[in-house]
Amino acid sequence: MKSLVIIPTYNEKGNIEKIIGRVSELGFYILVIDDNSPDGTGKILDRLQMTNDSPRSSESGAGKLQIIHREAKLGLGTAYIQGFKWALERDFDCIFTMDADFSHSPECLPEFLKKLTDFDLIVGSRYVPGGGVRNWPIRRKIISRCGNMYAKTILRFHVNDCTAGFMGFRRKVLEKIDLDGIKSEGYGFLIEMKYRTYKLGYKIFEYPIIFTNRTLGKSKISKNIIWEAIFLVWKLKLRIK
């Protein structure tokens, strides 16, 4: 199955070359969506694409590494929606989402791909047996645990790690979801994608991962992102039947 990994970036100059190298070695196509990073991430991406062995063609999708440069910081949700649409316009069978900062281990991708033969959405989960977090302060652990329990309880679905950003979708799931109808960002977007998949009746599997706190660059988490997710859970419950 032809597989694409979508990696959104904003100020990831310390990580981007290494993460692309690791994912490329595993044989996956890569689409990086950069939100006009002021630290020069976009320039590094252009250099990597020019030295890539495959043809450079961001419109045809011929090269193993493709780049979308956006004009401003437009957010995680819109980046992934744009990436999903890009993938659906081409012949990708499986589409993965992951962070650029090595919080998500690229070595899990082949296992995700295997699981997609039996399931429709794979979630890299911190909150199933075998999963966990590393190098997190206690405050963040508490917020994450409580937030996931809150979303799971209100929405009444079985996913333990609702806010996980490491995911793998079969093409048919993204074709069925109304991508234009998704307006949420950050954690809210990650919750909404899983909940919509669940409500459509697709099979979801939580694959245990160890989430490692970034060592380079700054976290993109903000209070606004957290509050949006809290209110979104109720909107989803009332709107999606």
N, C-alpha and C positions, 0 to 999 in steps of 0.2 A: 504494500500500500504506500502510495506517495504521500509523504508527511511533511508538514510545515510547522515550524516553531516561530511564534510571534513574540517578539521581545520589545516592549515599549521602553524608551529611554528618556531621561532628563538628568543631565549632569552625571554621566557614568563613565567619564574618560579613564578612570582607574580600573574599570572592570570590563569594558566592552570588548576589547581585543581578545582577552582571555576567554570570555564566555563564548564568543563566536567561534574561536578555535576549538574549544571543547565540543560544542554542539556539531560543528562541521565534521569533526573526526568520527562522530557517531553516524554520519550519513544523512542527516536531516537537512532539508531546505530551511532557510532562515529569512524571516522578514523583520527588519528592525524599523520601528516607527519612532523617530526622534522629534521631540517638541522644541526644536530650535534651542538646544542646550547652550547656554552661554559659556560653558567650560571647554568647548571645542569637541564635544563628542561627535557632532555631525561631520567634522573634518576628518576625524579618525575613521569614521564609517566610509566616507568617500574613498579614502586611501585603501582601506581593506577591500572594497568592492573592485577597485581598479586592479588590484593584484590578485583577485580571485581567479582561479583557473577556468571557471565556466564563463560563458559570454555575459557581458554586462547588458542587461535589458530589463529594466524595471517595469516596462509595460507588458512584455510577453511572459515574464517569469522564467526566462531561460536559465538565469544564473542561480547558483546555489545560495548566494547572498543577495538579498534585495533590500532596498532602503526607501522609506517614505520620509521626506523632510516636511515637517509641518511648520507653519509660520509663527506659532506661539505655543505656550503651555496650555493645552486644551484638555488634559486630563486622561486618566487611565481608561475610563469607560469608552470615550469616543475613539481612543487609539485602538482598542481591541475591536470595536465595531467596524472601524475602517479596515483593520486587518482581516476580520472575518469575511467581509464583503470581497476584499481582494482575493482571498483564498477561494471563495465560492465561484468567482469569475474564471478560475483556472481549475486544473484537474487534480486538486488535492483531495485525498480520501480522509485524512486525519489531520486535525489542527490542534496544536498545543499552545498553551500560554505559560510564560514563565518570566521571572524577574531577571534583571541583568546583573544583580549584585552577588550571585552565588548563594543566596538564601535557599534557592532551589537547586538541587544537585542535578546536573545534566545526565549523570549516570543512571538516573531513574527513567529517562525517556524510553529506552528500549523495552523496559518492563511495562511502562504505560501502553506502549504500542501493542505488545502481546495481549494485554488485557482488553484492548479495544476489539479483539476478535469475538469476545463474549459479552462486552458491555458497550454502552453508548456514550457514557461520560466517565472518565477516570478523574478522581480528585486526589491530589497529593495531600494526605491528611496528617495533621499533627496529633489528632485526638482519637486515634484508634490504637489498639495494641501494636506495639512496635514503632509507633510514631512519637514525636516529641519536639522540643525546642532546645536550642543550645545558645548560651551567652545572652539570654534575655534578662533584663531587670525584673524583679518580682512584681512591680506595678504593671508592667506590660503583660506579664503572664496572667495576672488577675483580670485585667481588662479584656484580653482575648478570650479567656475561658468563659467569663460571664457573658460577653457579647455573643458568643456562639451558642451558649445554652439559651439565651434570650431568643435569638432568631429561630433556633430549632423548636423551641417550645411554642412560640406564637404561630409559626407557620405549620407546625405539626407535620414535619417531614423528617426522614431518618438520617440526613447528612449531619455528621458530627462537627465537621470543620467547614461551616458555611462561608467563612471569609477567606478560604484558601485561594491563592492566586495561581497555583501550579495545577493545571488542568489539561485534559486531553479529550477532544470531541470527535465523534464520527461526523462526517460531512452531513448526513441526513438530519442530525439534530439542529445544526445551524441553519439548514435550509427551512426547517419547520418553524423555528423561532422568529417572531416578528422583530428583527433587529432594529428597524426604524422606530419601533415603539419603546425602546429602552432609552431612558434619559438619565439614569442613575450614574453615579461616579464612585470611585474608590471601593470601600468595603461593600457599599450598597449594590454596586454593579456586580461584584463577585457573588453576593447572595442571590441577586435576581437571576443571574444566568443558571445557577443550580436549581432554583425553585421553578423556573419556567421549564427546565428540562424534566424535572420531577413531575410537574403537572401535566406534561404531554405524555407521560407514561413510559418514558425511556428508562433503561436500566443504568443505575449509577453504582460505581464501585469506589470505595475509599482505599487507596493504596498508602500504607504507612511510610511517612518520610520524617527525617530529622531536619527541621527548619533551623538554619544557622544564621544568627544575626550578622548583618553586613559588617565588614571590617574596613571598607573604603567607601567614601561618599556619605551623604546624609539621607536619613529616612524621609519619605514623602508623606508620612502620616501627620494629620492635623486634627484639631478638635472638630472642625467643620465636617470632615470626612466621617468621623465617628457619629456625630449627631445626625447626619444625613442617613446613615445606615439604620439608626434607631427608629426614625420616623418611617423610613421606607418599608420596613418589615410590616407595619400595619397597612400601608398602602397596598402592598402585594397581597396580603391576606384578603382585603376587601375587593380588590380589583380582579384578581386572577382566580377563577372558579374551576 
